[in-house]
């Protein structure tokens, strides 16, 4: 792309050439995509043996993201991951994506291309096609609404509603990295390229800007029926465990000492002299899976996860509904675990 | 709802009770809705003999609508119709809807309920269920992104790409009503209830605020294979005919004298001393169907439409690609028809 074209205002390019350019980075249409972009709607041949999984996610500038801490590429990348993660949490295979975006008129063509390039990278990694969308100007902020489709065999879905008393609570990966990465970015807005950052910061910033959707783990849990319930960590552990418990009508006891924290998180927390625990407990946008496993299946789960090289850690146990959601601190004291998730509707 | 609850700020109510309240007006979950709202994604059993039709539409305050000319109810109503209309234009049956909305924090609970009530009325009329969505605050404008799903039997889809030279061009209903209704509202922002308005204004304002999605007509055209191509009029005839011609690689000759105009449009235009033709030719948001029919099927189409009491009018003929899109004026002169559709990316 020539520099002058990168600098061009989106308003000067026109909708159709723009859409053609933006679809390029995604997986090419497969035989089931009968009509993709360009008609009144997309037409998709759905395999008869699968259910449809569908979810919509909205990202609003200065609510969910800020241009001070993420580039257009980063924004697209994380928006795609947030949606892929919802499909992972259902144990499904992601298939198609639709992107609606409202952009302030000062946004340049190059920025827009970067946004779609960011969207396309995690989508292409999972074979997801862009089949629809809408574009608009905005007189104010940037808005991004993504709809993702997936498919799953009947009886293989993971839901939030199946946890039973006595089940073991697991998380994938490690906790608090995204929140710590955001804390760094907030104080260092013009950080340059991630690859140029030093460790432990590079790891934390990458976890914040380019998290991993746990598609393979979701598929493992659903196809081998290893988990009794699952969701993805988007609001933070302290908030998301409440969602799981409410839907399953159970309580939970979380072991503070078991929460997995990366060595990078511990190193950075020590550098800046901050306790990493609140990041691990309340930090949002992890996109790790939180799931429950019957004690009978615990051994099979741990072997299978090890085989796939996906770290999983037991962090507590499902209790009765009337016990509520509690945490056992390192000193042995047990307390009610209160959600400190980010609440979109607070002022 | 108590007045104090209606006046409550959305921020004081909480996301989950709100979502429960808002889903009430829609069609209740059927046996195919395995998981609706409340999990990471919806889970839907898709009939094996049908294809999926899916489309996303974005509505931005002060770009697509203004609070000066439409209430929260109106906004929801028209947003639902715009989406239903895309499904109609594919000849499909609408099934599910997902709604992502970002609301300024000063929006009241009652406003939000009105928005969803507006969404639910045309959805319920067509058996459409609300199965997902997302909600967020916005520091600026109101944004609404809707995804609609539908289903259609293989081989029965209407597309923009099948028009052939010699086919007759049809529109449903009459043209220009929505644009005239908007013109009235722009000059009379505090118009009160539509039902209290006098004719011809009542008709025009209703066509603008509460248009009809042509689902039955779309089904007729697709299930009996009567149309060679179709789309819905959202940008205005002069713009949408170009989309159809581009996708079908044909030209078109429109007869100005054949454009159907309602007696209400003609009466209002005469009252305000304005030529109604530009409204009929360029006015957007009609949500009528524009479609093409082979001369062999013309008689069958007209009989079937009459039987269903759906007005359809032949307004021109498909020509060769190199003729482009032309209009024959009342005086017999032929001119290139230039799109004067509303362009979202212009400043």
Contacts between the chains, C-beta under 8 A, distances in Angstrom:
chain1	res1	chain2	res2	distance
A	10	B	345	5.9
A	11	B	345	4.2
A	11	B	346	6.0
A	11	B	347	6.2
A	13	B	345	7.8
A	14	B	345	7.4
A	15	B	344	7.4
A	15	B	345	6.7
A	34	B	51	6.5
A	34	B	157	7.6
A	35	B	157	7.5
A	35	B	159	6.3
A	38	B	160	7.7
A	38	B	247	6.8
A	39	B	90	7.3
A	39	B	159	5.4
A	39	B	160	5.3
A	39	B	161	7.4
A	39	B	231	7.7
A	39	B	247	7.2
A	40	B	55	6.5
A	40	B	86	4.5
A	40	B	87	7.9
A	40	B	89	4.0
A	40	B	90	5.5
A	40	B	160	7.2
A	40	B	231	5.6
A	40	B	232	6.2
A	41	B	53	4.8
A	41	B	54	5.9
A	41	B	55	3.6
A	41	B	86	5.0
A	41	B	87	6.4
A	41	B	89	7.5
A	41	B	90	5.0
A	41	B	92	7.5
A	41	B	148	7.8
A	41	B	150	7.2
A	42	B	52	8.0
A	42	B	53	7.1
A	42	B	54	5.2
A	42	B	55	6.9
A	43	B	51	5.5
A	43	B	52	7.4
A	43	B	53	5.8
A	43	B	90	6.9
A	43	B	152	7.4
A	43	B	157	5.6
A	43	B	159	7.9
A	44	B	51	6.3
A	44	B	52	4.3
A	44	B	53	7.8
A	44	B	54	6.8
A	45	B	51	5.5
A	45	B	52	7.8
A	45	B	154	7.5
A	46	B	46	5.0
A	46	B	50	7.7
A	46	B	51	6.8
A	46	B	52	5.0
A	48	B	48	3.3
A	48	B	49	7.9
A	49	B	48	7.9
A	50	B	46	7.7
A	51	B	34	6.5
A	51	B	43	5.5
A	51	B	44	6.3
A	51	B	45	5.5
A	51	B	46	6.8
A	52	B	42	8.0
A	52	B	43	7.4
A	52	B	44	4.3
A	52	B	45	7.8
A	52	B	46	5.0
A	52	B	52	7.0
A	52	B	149	7.9
A	53	B	41	4.8
A	53	B	42	7.1
A	53	B	43	5.7
A	53	B	44	7.8
A	54	B	41	5.9
A	54	B	42	5.2
A	54	B	44	6.8
A	54	B	96	7.6
A	54	B	98	6.7
A	54	B	131	7.2
A	54	B	132	6.2
A	54	B	147	7.7
A	54	B	149	7.2
A	55	B	40	6.4
A	55	B	41	3.6
A	55	B	42	6.9
A	55	B	98	7.7
A	55	B	132	5.9
A	56	B	98	4.3
A	56	B	99	7.6
A	56	B	100	4.9
A	56	B	132	5.4
A	56	B	133	5.7
A	56	B	134	5.4
A	56	B	145	7.3
A	56	B	147	5.8
A	57	B	100	7.3
A	57	B	134	5.4
A	58	B	100	4.1
A	58	B	101	7.5
A	58	B	102	6.0
A	58	B	134	4.1
A	58	B	135	7.4
A	58	B	136	5.1
A	58	B	143	7.8
A	58	B	145	6.7
A	60	B	102	4.9
A	60	B	136	5.0
A	60	B	137	7.3
A	60	B	138	5.6
A	60	B	139	7.8
A	60	B	143	7.4
A	61	B	139	8.0
A	62	B	139	5.3
A	63	B	102	7.6
A	63	B	136	5.6
A	63	B	137	5.6
A	63	B	138	6.9
A	63	B	139	6.8
A	64	B	136	7.1
A	86	B	40	4.4
A	86	B	41	5.0
A	87	B	40	7.9
A	87	B	41	6.5
A	89	B	40	4.0
A	89	B	41	7.5
A	90	B	39	7.3
A	90	B	40	5.5
A	90	B	41	5.0
A	90	B	43	6.9
A	92	B	41	7.5
A	96	B	54	7.6
A	98	B	54	6.7
A	98	B	55	7.8
A	98	B	56	4.3
A	98	B	147	6.3
A	99	B	56	7.6
A	100	B	56	4.9
A	100	B	57	7.3
A	100	B	58	4.1
A	100	B	145	4.5
A	101	B	58	7.5
A	102	B	58	6.0
A	102	B	60	4.9
A	102	B	63	7.6
A	102	B	143	6.2
A	105	B	345	7.5
A	105	B	347	5.9
A	131	B	54	7.2
A	132	B	54	6.3
A	132	B	55	5.9
A	132	B	56	5.4
A	133	B	56	5.7
A	134	B	56	5.3
A	134	B	57	5.4
A	134	B	58	4.1
A	134	B	145	7.5
A	135	B	58	7.4
A	135	B	344	7.1
A	135	B	345	7.9
A	136	B	58	5.1
A	136	B	60	5.0
A	136	B	63	5.7
A	136	B	64	7.1
A	136	B	344	5.1
A	137	B	60	7.3
A	137	B	63	5.6
A	137	B	344	5.2
A	137	B	345	5.8
A	138	B	60	5.6
A	138	B	63	7.0
A	138	B	141	7.0
A	138	B	143	7.7
A	139	B	60	7.8
A	139	B	61	8.0
A	139	B	62	5.4
A	139	B	63	6.8
A	139	B	140	7.7
A	139	B	141	6.5
A	140	B	139	7.8
A	140	B	140	3.2
A	140	B	141	5.0
A	141	B	138	7.0
A	141	B	139	6.5
A	141	B	140	5.0
A	141	B	141	7.5
A	143	B	58	7.8
A	143	B	60	7.4
A	143	B	102	6.2
A	143	B	138	7.8
A	143	B	143	4.6
A	143	B	145	7.6
A	145	B	56	7.3
A	145	B	58	6.7
A	145	B	100	4.4
A	145	B	134	7.5
A	145	B	143	7.6
A	145	B	145	3.3
A	147	B	54	7.7
A	147	B	56	5.8
A	147	B	98	6.3
A	147	B	147	4.3
A	148	B	41	7.8
A	149	B	52	7.9
A	149	B	54	7.2
A	150	B	41	7.2
A	152	B	43	7.4
A	154	B	45	7.5
A	157	B	34	7.6
A	157	B	35	7.5
A	157	B	43	5.6
A	159	B	35	6.3
A	159	B	39	5.4
A	159	B	43	7.9
A	160	B	38	7.7
A	160	B	39	5.3
A	160	B	40	7.2
A	161	B	39	7.4
A	231	B	39	7.7
A	231	B	40	5.6
A	232	B	40	6.1
A	247	B	38	6.8
A	247	B	39	7.2
A	344	B	15	7.4
A	344	B	135	7.1
A	344	B	136	5.0
A	344	B	137	5.2
A	345	B	10	5.9
A	345	B	11	4.2
A	345	B	13	7.7
A	345	B	14	7.4
A	345	B	15	6.7
A	345	B	105	7.6
A	345	B	135	7.8
A	345	B	137	5.7
A	346	B	11	6.0
A	347	B	11	6.0
A	347	B	105	5.8
